[in-house]
Each structure stands twice: as C-alpha cells, then as structure tokens.
Amino acid sequence: MRLKTLLLISLCGALCAVMRPALGEGRKLTIVSAGDAFMVQRFPSDYSVAPQMKAWIASGDARLVNFETVVNDGTCRPAAWSGGTWSSMNPSVLPDFLAFGFNGCGCANNHSLDFGLDALFMTMRALRENGMPFAGIGENLQDATRAAFVDTPNGRVAFLSVSAAFHPDAMAGWKTSRSPGRPGLNGLRWKETYLVTERQMKYVREIASETGINGNRELDIRTGFTPPDAPGTFQMGKLAFKVAEKAGRTSSCNTNDLKRITDAIRAAKQNADVVVVLPHSHTMRYKDVGEPAPYFEEFCRAAVDAGADAVFGGGTHQLKGIEFHNGKPIFYSLGDFVFQNNVVPIAPPDFCEQYGVPVDSDAKTAFNARSKNGKVGLHTDRANFLSVIPKIEVSGGKVVRVTMLPIELHFGHDWSVNGLPRPADAQASADIEKVLSDLSAEFGTKIVRLEGGILEARPKQ
C-alpha cells in the first residue's frame, strides 16, 4: 500500500509538471527579493510601510526576504555563541514583519541558532502558522537543504536558502537509517588558503617549528586522525598555506556541500518554473568589503549553472556588485532590508561578559558597551543603511528584465525608526546608483536610472 501511494504521488507530480504551461507560452513570472531583515521590535506609531515600497513588493508573484532573526517568546535558551548579536523577535513583532507583504522567507544565516533549537523550532512553527513558506532550516540536513515553493497564478517559484556564515554546531545533519539527523541550517562550508612564495613558506614553517603551534596536529598525523599536508601546502595552526608565484589568498567551496546544494537546485528545477537561491556570506575577497570572496563567486555561479534563475545574496550589510552569469542575475549582496541589531531585546550573559558588563545587564547596557555609546559599530556607517529591492521578470526560461527600487533605512534617526526601510530620497538614491555602478562594473554590468528613480541592471552586450 505504501509503495502504491508513493507511486501515485510521483505520477501526480509528473502530470502536474506536464500540464503546467511553459513560461514561454504568453506567461511571465515576477520575483521580488529584499535583503536581510534583522527585525526585533514593532513599528513605532508614526511608521507604516510606504505605499510605493509596499506596491513594489506586492508587484512580485514571489516576494522573498532573508529572515535574519529567530522567533523567541523569551523562554528559549541562548546558544553559547551567536552570529555577532543574539537576534530575537518576540511573536508580537511578527505581524509587523508580515505587513511588508512577503510570501517566502530564507532562514539560513549566522543568527539561525542564536537561541538554540528551542527558537529554531519556535521560528518554524510561527512561520508555518502564518502560512509563510521558508527554506534553509529544518529537522535535518535534507529538510534544511531542499527548496520551498511559492505557487502563484502565473507559475511556481522554488527558492533555496543557504548560509556560508555559521558556527559548526548550527549546521543540520543528515538523516539516515542509523541516525535521526540533526536540526539546524543549510550550511555551505568553505576553505581559505593563504598563498605565499617559496621564500615566505620557509618562514611560515620556521615560525610553526619554533612556536610549537602544530604540536597537536603533528601528533594527530602520526596517529592517523589527520591526513598529512599535500605537497606544496602547509597547515600552521588553523591557517592553510600554499606555495604560489605571488602572495595573496583564495578560497573554495566544500565539494560535498556544493554538490548537495546544486543537486537540490536541479531537483527544484524539475518542479518549478523559476528557481531562486538566497545565500548568506560574511567574507570578502581581500580587504574591500564590497568584493565577494572567491568561494562565494564560485558558489553563486555554480548555482546558476545548476538551474537557478537568480541569486540574491546577503550577509555583510553593504551592497555588493551585480553579475549576469549565463544571462541570470547574481546580486552578491543586497545589504539590509531591516537593521535593528542596536535594539535587540535580550543580551545573554555571554554577550554581557564579552563586553565587560555585569552578566545580568539589560540589552541596552550591553550594546552601549560594545558600541561605546553609539560611537562605533555597524550603526555608525551610512553604507549599511542603503539597499535596493530587486525585481526580476522571467519569461520563456529567460530573465528579460532586472529593475530595482532604491531604499534607505532611516540612518541617524531616532532608535524607534532607525533601521526601518523607506524609499530612498534623491541623495540616497544617487549614492546607491554610484555604489552599484562602481561595484558592478568589474562584472560588466551597467546600472541605468529610469523614470521615477528606479534603477535597471543590464548585462554587457
């Protein structure tokens, strides 16, 4: 009976795929995606979602966002580590978040397990109860990896969420016949390698020898727990070095994770008209935060090669460049959509201890200690308050247009509204256009201003 049921489900899925008309047959799907929503408090009485922004979001068939917090009613135990600030949204805040009009959430990011499994489960339950499809977290690695779907009158959109920034304990684990799996997030591991000349490698080996930094590693190699270094490479502590003609650094994706995620993209492509990937990264190429790391470029391009129609990245709070890979847009970072990490409601003792205040201090005291009373930190940089909300139009398997609504997040305003989005004014819009133009130029992408301040991204001809 079970086998017959499975066969019927598979047959129905195949018939639905056959019966669903292709997008080329007079249909067009529109996808809107916003950046990171680090939202932890309710709207103040004098704030509402601006009509222009609400209409722009509502114009998408699929309306996606990175949900960079966890739902926590105050009973969830904090993890011993966090993504930087323990992010926590009381359930009473959720209706305000829903007022933006999104219909899909990516949930894999460096804050997904800030309050452990209790908040992970509470988040999944809250989103399900509000009819919000989500991806990137789950009961096991299979659940966290697979796509979620948004079904619309114009077609079906699949989306996947993945984080390259996470504590190792936050990553979900495989469910097998011998293991129940481990709840957590869909993680993309990666390795960074420092390139040094042969002369520099001698110094690295000398430092390792004289400091004894590799004592435990050498023991593990002798006893078979760790493989020896490959020719031309050397591990010093946690840093990997490789001989090269020129010094520098590079990075690459974990091959197992890359295959697992691209396989999930291919599977989603079999069951949807359009596939979107929402990756989260906190690393840069070298010293400029506007430049994506090599492994992240590798991943985003591989996602497109596997069938993704668009990639909407996030993580480092600032905008990054836009690339068209095989005609499909890659936004290496959209920056923030809501940015309220200066008003988090809970500061666990670990946070307080880290910044030298009593362990039972309130969140405001702990945050003021970290920010030196608002003088340093992410909230002092206007670049972290500038973003865009992209809209892509897909028809016949091709992305036919990419436009963006510039937004800014009330930089320098009172704490009650600081970090909440609104359409950008003339100055902010001009600044956003320049930033995107400069950062996208290396990818051959041109940014064009249209009527009404809307921006359009165009690939090189």
C-alpha positions as CSV (number, residue, x, y, z in Angstrom):
1,M,0.0,0.0,0.0
2,R,2.8,2.4,0.9
3,L,4.5,1.7,-2.5
4,K,1.3,2.4,-4.4
5,T,0.8,5.7,-2.5
6,L,4.4,6.8,-3.4
7,L,3.9,5.8,-7.0
8,L,0.6,7.8,-7.2
9,I,2.3,10.9,-5.6
10,S,5.1,10.7,-8.1
11,L,2.7,10.2,-11.0
12,C,0.6,13.2,-9.9
13,G,3.8,15.3,-9.7
14,A,4.9,14.3,-13.1
15,L,1.4,15.0,-14.6
16,C,1.3,18.5,-12.9
17,A,4.7,19.3,-14.5
18,V,3.4,18.2,-17.9
19,M,0.1,20.1,-17.6
20,R,1.7,23.3,-16.3
21,P,2.2,25.5,-19.4
22,A,5.8,26.7,-20.1
23,L,6.6,30.3,-19.3
24,G,7.2,31.0,-22.9
25,E,3.5,30.5,-23.7
26,G,2.5,34.1,-23.0
27,R,3.3,34.0,-19.3
28,K,5.7,35.9,-17.2
29,L,6.8,35.4,-13.6
30,T,8.0,38.3,-11.5
31,I,10.2,37.8,-8.4
32,V,10.9,40.5,-5.8
33,S,13.6,39.9,-3.2
34,A,14.8,42.1,-0.3
35,G,18.0,41.9,1.7
36,D,18.5,40.9,5.3
37,A,15.6,41.5,7.7
38,F,17.2,41.8,11.1
39,M,13.9,42.8,12.8
40,V,13.4,42.6,16.5
41,Q,10.9,45.3,17.6
42,R,7.5,46.6,16.5
43,F,6.8,49.5,14.3
44,P,6.5,52.8,16.1
45,S,3.1,54.6,15.9
46,D,4.4,57.0,13.3
47,Y,5.8,54.4,10.9
48,S,4.0,52.4,8.3
49,V,5.2,50.7,5.1
50,A,5.5,53.4,2.4
51,P,2.8,52.9,-0.3
52,Q,5.5,53.0,-3.1
53,M,7.6,50.3,-1.4
54,K,4.5,48.2,-0.5
55,A,3.3,48.4,-4.1
56,W,6.7,47.4,-5.4
57,I,6.9,44.4,-3.2
58,A,3.3,43.4,-4.0
59,S,4.1,43.5,-7.7
60,G,6.0,40.3,-7.4
61,D,4.4,36.9,-7.8
62,A,7.1,35.6,-5.4
63,R,8.1,38.0,-2.7
64,L,11.2,36.8,-0.8
65,V,13.4,38.1,2.0
66,N,16.1,36.8,4.3
67,F,14.6,36.4,7.8
68,E,17.7,37.2,9.8
69,T,16.3,36.6,13.3
70,V,14.5,33.9,15.3
71,V,11.1,33.9,16.9
72,N,11.6,33.8,20.7
73,D,9.0,34.4,23.3
74,G,11.6,34.8,26.0
75,T,11.7,31.2,27.1
76,C,14.3,30.0,24.6
77,R,17.8,29.2,25.9
78,P,20.6,31.2,24.3
79,A,23.4,29.4,22.5
80,A,26.9,29.9,23.9
81,W,27.8,31.7,20.7
82,S,25.9,33.9,18.3
83,G,26.2,35.4,14.8
84,G,27.5,38.6,16.4
85,T,24.5,39.8,18.3
86,W,21.9,37.4,19.7
87,S,18.9,38.1,17.4
88,S,15.4,37.6,18.8
89,M,12.0,38.5,17.7
90,N,9.1,38.3,20.1
91,P,6.0,36.7,18.5
92,S,4.2,40.1,18.9
93,V,6.5,41.6,16.3
94,L,5.7,39.1,13.6
95,P,2.5,40.8,12.4
96,D,4.5,44.0,11.6
97,F,7.1,41.9,9.7
98,L,4.3,40.3,7.7
99,A,2.9,43.8,6.8
100,F,5.7,44.2,4.3
101,G,3.9,41.6,2.1
102,F,6.5,38.9,1.6
103,N,5.3,35.4,0.8
104,G,8.6,33.4,1.3
105,C,11.5,33.5,3.8
106,G,15.0,32.4,3.6
107,C,16.1,31.4,7.1
108,A,19.7,30.2,6.8
109,N,22.1,32.8,8.2
110,N,24.5,33.3,11.0
111,H,21.7,34.0,13.5
112,S,19.6,30.9,12.8
113,L,20.5,29.2,16.1
114,D,21.3,32.2,18.3
115,F,18.8,30.8,20.8
116,G,19.3,27.2,20.1
117,L,16.9,24.5,19.0
118,D,14.1,26.0,21.1
119,A,13.9,29.1,19.0
120,L,14.6,27.2,15.8
121,F,11.5,25.2,16.3
122,M,9.5,28.2,17.5
123,T,10.5,30.0,14.3
124,M,9.5,27.2,12.0
125,R,6.2,26.8,13.9
126,A,5.4,30.6,13.8
127,L,6.1,30.8,10.0
128,R,4.0,27.7,9.3
129,E,1.1,29.1,11.4
130,N,1.2,32.3,9.3
131,G,1.3,30.4,6.0
132,M,4.8,31.6,5.2
133,P,6.9,29.1,3.2
134,F,10.5,29.0,4.3
135,A,13.8,27.4,3.4
136,G,17.2,26.9,4.8
137,I,16.4,25.4,8.2
138,G,14.8,22.1,9.2
139,E,14.7,19.0,11.3
140,N,17.7,17.5,9.4
141,L,20.0,18.4,6.6
142,Q,17.6,17.1,3.9
143,D,14.9,19.4,5.2
144,A,17.2,22.4,5.5
145,T,18.6,21.9,2.0
146,R,15.5,21.3,-0.1
147,A,13.6,24.1,-1.8
148,A,10.4,25.7,-0.6
149,F,7.8,26.7,-3.1
150,V,5.5,29.7,-3.8
151,D,2.6,28.8,-6.1
152,T,1.1,31.7,-7.9
153,P,-1.5,32.2,-10.7
154,N,1.5,32.8,-13.1
155,G,3.5,29.8,-12.1
156,R,5.5,28.1,-9.4
157,V,8.7,29.6,-7.9
158,A,11.1,27.5,-5.9
159,F,13.6,29.1,-3.5
160,L,16.6,27.7,-1.5
161,S,18.4,29.4,1.4
162,V,22.0,28.7,2.4
163,S,24.5,30.2,4.8
164,A,28.3,30.2,4.5
165,A,28.5,32.1,7.8
166,F,27.6,29.9,10.8
167,H,29.0,28.2,13.9
168,P,29.8,24.5,13.2
169,D,27.1,23.4,15.8
170,A,24.4,25.3,13.8
171,M,24.7,23.1,10.7
172,A,22.0,20.5,10.2
173,G,23.0,16.8,10.0
174,W,22.0,14.0,7.6
175,K,19.0,11.8,8.5
176,T,20.0,8.2,7.7
177,S,18.8,4.7,8.5
178,R,21.2,4.8,11.5
179,S,20.8,8.5,12.5
180,P,17.7,10.6,13.2
181,G,19.5,13.6,11.8
182,R,20.3,16.9,13.5
183,P,18.1,20.1,13.3
184,G,19.9,23.2,12.0
185,L,20.6,25.2,8.9
186,N,21.7,24.5,5.3
187,G,25.4,25.3,5.5
188,L,28.0,25.8,2.8
189,R,31.4,25.2,4.3
190,W,34.5,26.6,2.6
191,K,38.2,26.7,2.9
192,E,40.5,29.7,2.8
193,T,44.1,29.3,1.7
194,Y,46.9,31.8,2.0
195,L,49.3,32.0,-0.9
196,V,53.0,32.5,-0.2
197,T,56.2,32.3,-2.2
198,E,58.7,29.6,-1.5
199,R,60.8,32.0,0.5
200,Q,57.8,33.0,2.6
201,M,56.9,29.4,3.1
202,K,60.2,28.8,4.8
203,Y,59.4,31.5,7.3
204,V,56.0,30.0,7.9
205,R,57.5,26.6,8.6
206,E,60.2,28.2,10.9
207,I,57.5,30.0,12.9
208,A,55.5,26.8,13.3
209,S,58.5,24.9,14.4
210,E,59.8,27.4,17.0
211,T,56.3,28.2,18.5
212,G,55.2,24.5,18.6
213,I,51.8,25.6,17.2
214,N,51.4,22.3,15.3
215,G,52.3,20.0,18.2
216,N,48.8,18.5,18.4
217,R,48.4,18.4,14.7
218,E,51.6,16.5,14.2
219,L,50.5,14.0,16.8
220,D,47.2,13.6,15.0
221,I,49.0,13.0,11.7
222,R,51.3,10.3,13.3
223,T,48.3,8.5,14.9
224,G,46.2,8.6,11.7
225,F,43.5,11.1,12.9
226,T,44.5,13.8,10.4
227,P,46.0,13.3,6.9
228,P,49.4,14.8,6.1
229,D,49.7,18.1,4.2
230,A,49.6,17.8,0.4
231,P,52.8,18.6,-1.5
232,G,53.3,22.4,-1.7
233,T,50.9,23.1,1.2
234,F,51.4,23.6,4.9
235,Q,48.9,23.9,7.8
236,M,50.0,26.2,10.6
237,G,47.5,26.1,13.4
238,K,44.2,26.7,11.7
239,L,45.7,28.6,8.7
240,A,46.4,26.8,5.4
241,F,49.3,27.9,3.3
242,K,50.2,27.1,-0.3
243,V,53.2,27.9,-2.4
244,A,52.5,30.3,-5.3
245,E,54.3,32.7,-7.5
246,K,52.6,35.7,-5.8
247,A,51.4,36.1,-2.3
248,G,47.7,36.5,-1.6
249,R,44.7,34.5,-0.5
250,T,42.0,32.5,-2.1
251,S,39.1,30.3,-1.0
252,S,37.0,27.4,-2.4
253,C,33.7,25.7,-1.5
254,N,33.5,22.4,0.3
255,T,32.9,20.0,-2.6
256,N,30.4,17.8,-0.7
257,D,28.3,20.9,0.3
258,L,28.5,22.3,-3.2
259,K,27.2,19.1,-4.8
260,R,24.5,18.7,-2.2
261,I,23.1,22.2,-2.8
262,T,23.4,22.2,-6.6
263,D,21.7,18.8,-6.6
264,A,18.8,20.4,-4.7
265,I,18.7,23.2,-7.2
266,R,18.4,20.7,-10.0
267,A,15.7,18.9,-8.2
268,A,13.8,22.1,-7.6
269,K,14.1,23.0,-11.3
270,Q,12.2,19.8,-12.1
271,N,9.2,21.0,-10.1
272,A,9.1,24.8,-10.6
273,D,9.1,27.3,-13.4
274,V,11.7,29.5,-11.7
275,V,14.3,28.8,-9.1
276,V,15.9,31.4,-6.8
277,V,18.8,31.0,-4.4
278,L,19.2,33.1,-1.2
279,P,22.8,32.7,0.0
280,H,24.3,34.4,3.1
281,S,28.0,35.2,3.3
282,H,30.2,37.4,5.6
283,T,33.5,37.3,3.8
284,M,35.4,39.5,1.3
285,R,37.9,38.8,-1.4
286,Y,40.8,40.6,0.2
287,K,40.5,43.9,2.1
288,D,37.5,45.6,0.5
289,V,34.1,44.5,1.9
290,G,32.5,45.4,-1.4
291,E,34.3,42.5,-3.1
292,P,32.8,39.0,-2.7
293,A,35.1,36.2,-1.7
294,P,36.3,33.7,-4.4
295,Y,34.4,30.8,-2.9
296,F,31.2,32.9,-2.9
297,E,31.6,33.7,-6.5
298,E,32.2,30.1,-7.2
299,F,29.1,29.1,-5.4
300,C,26.8,31.7,-7.0
301,R,27.9,30.8,-10.5
302,A,27.6,27.1,-9.8
303,A,24.0,27.8,-8.5
304,V,23.2,29.4,-11.9
305,D,24.9,26.6,-13.8
306,A,22.7,24.1,-11.8
307,G,19.5,25.9,-12.9
308,A,19.0,28.9,-10.6
309,D,17.3,31.9,-12.4
310,A,18.5,34.4,-9.9
311,V,20.8,34.6,-6.8
312,F,20.1,37.2,-4.2
313,G,23.0,37.3,-1.7
314,G,23.3,39.0,1.7
315,G,25.3,38.9,4.8
316,T,27.8,41.8,5.1
317,H,25.2,44.6,5.5
318,Q,26.5,46.5,2.5
319,L,25.6,46.4,-1.2
320,K,27.9,44.4,-3.5
321,G,28.1,44.2,-7.3
322,I,25.7,42.6,-9.7
323,E,26.9,40.0,-12.2
324,F,25.0,38.4,-15.1
325,H,26.2,34.8,-15.4
326,N,24.8,33.0,-18.4
327,G,22.1,35.7,-18.6
328,K,21.0,35.2,-15.0
329,P,21.5,37.9,-12.3
330,I,23.7,37.4,-9.3
331,F,23.3,40.0,-6.6
332,Y,26.4,39.3,-4.4
333,S,24.8,41.3,-1.6
334,L,21.6,43.3,-1.2
335,G,22.7,44.6,2.2
336,D,20.0,45.2,4.8
337,F,16.2,45.5,4.5
338,V,15.6,45.9,8.2
339,F,18.5,46.6,10.5
340,Q,17.6,46.7,14.2
341,N,20.6,45.0,15.9
342,N,21.1,48.0,18.2
343,V,17.8,47.4,19.9
344,V,17.8,43.6,20.5
345,P,15.6,42.8,23.4
346,I,17.8,40.1,25.0
347,A,21.5,40.2,25.9
348,P,22.5,36.8,27.2
349,P,25.2,36.6,29.9
350,D,27.7,35.5,27.3
351,F,27.2,38.8,25.4
352,C,27.5,40.8,28.6
353,E,30.6,39.1,29.7
354,Q,32.2,39.6,26.3
355,Y,31.8,43.4,26.6
356,G,32.7,43.7,30.3
357,V,29.4,44.5,31.9
358,P,27.6,42.5,34.7
359,V,26.2,39.3,33.4
360,D,22.6,40.3,34.3
361,S,22.7,43.6,32.5
362,D,19.9,44.6,30.1
363,A,20.4,44.6,26.4
364,K,20.8,48.4,26.1
365,T,23.7,48.4,28.6
366,A,25.5,45.6,26.8
367,F,25.0,47.2,23.4
368,N,26.2,50.6,24.6
369,A,29.3,48.9,26.0
370,R,30.0,47.3,22.6
371,S,29.3,50.5,20.6
372,K,31.0,52.9,23.0
373,N,27.6,54.6,23.5
374,G,26.8,54.6,19.8
375,K,30.2,55.9,18.5
376,V,31.5,52.8,16.8
377,G,29.9,49.8,15.0
378,L,27.7,48.9,12.1
379,H,25.1,51.5,13.0
380,T,27.6,54.4,12.6
381,D,28.2,53.6,8.9
382,R,25.6,55.0,6.5
383,A,26.6,52.4,3.9
384,N,24.8,49.8,6.0
385,F,21.5,51.7,5.6
386,L,21.4,51.8,1.8
387,S,19.9,49.0,-0.2
388,V,17.7,48.1,-3.2
389,I,14.7,45.8,-3.7
390,P,15.3,44.0,-7.0
391,K,12.5,42.8,-9.3
392,I,13.3,40.2,-11.9
393,E,10.9,39.2,-14.8
394,V,11.3,35.8,-16.3
395,S,9.7,34.6,-19.5
396,G,10.4,31.6,-21.6
397,G,13.2,30.5,-19.3
398,K,15.0,33.8,-19.7
399,V,15.4,36.8,-17.4
400,V,14.0,39.6,-19.5
401,R,14.4,42.5,-17.1
402,V,16.0,43.4,-13.8
403,T,14.9,46.6,-12.0
404,M,15.5,47.8,-8.5
405,L,13.8,50.2,-6.0
406,P,16.4,52.1,-4.0
407,I,15.7,52.2,-0.3
408,E,17.3,53.6,2.8
409,L,16.9,52.7,6.4
410,H,16.5,55.9,8.4
411,F,20.2,56.4,9.1
412,G,20.8,58.7,12.0
413,H,17.1,58.8,13.1
414,D,15.7,58.0,16.5
415,W,16.1,54.4,17.7
416,S,12.4,53.7,17.2
417,V,12.6,54.1,13.5
418,N,16.3,53.7,12.8
419,G,16.8,50.6,10.7
420,L,13.3,50.5,9.1
421,P,13.1,50.8,5.3
422,R,11.6,53.5,3.2
423,P,12.1,54.6,-0.5
424,A,15.4,56.4,-0.9
425,D,15.4,60.2,-1.2
426,A,17.2,61.9,-4.1
427,Q,20.6,61.9,-2.4
428,A,20.5,58.3,-1.1
429,S,19.2,57.1,-4.5
430,A,22.2,58.8,-6.2
431,D,24.6,57.3,-3.7
432,I,23.1,53.8,-4.2
433,E,23.3,54.2,-8.0
434,K,27.0,55.2,-7.8
435,V,27.9,52.3,-5.4
436,L,26.2,49.7,-7.6
437,S,27.7,51.2,-10.8
438,D,31.2,51.1,-9.4
439,L,30.9,47.6,-7.9
440,S,29.1,46.1,-10.8
441,A,31.5,47.5,-13.5
442,E,34.0,44.7,-12.9
443,F,31.4,42.2,-13.8
444,G,30.4,44.1,-17.0
445,T,27.1,45.1,-15.6
446,K,25.6,48.6,-16.3
447,I,23.3,50.4,-13.9
448,V,20.8,52.7,-15.6
449,R,18.4,55.2,-13.9
450,L,14.8,55.1,-15.2
451,E,11.9,57.3,-14.6
452,G,10.8,57.7,-11.0
453,G,14.3,56.8,-9.7
454,I,14.0,53.1,-10.5
455,L,17.3,51.5,-11.4
456,E,17.9,48.9,-14.0
457,A,20.7,46.4,-14.3
458,R,21.8,45.4,-17.8
459,P,24.4,42.9,-18.8
460,K,27.2,43.8,-21.1
461,Q,26.2,43.4,-24.8
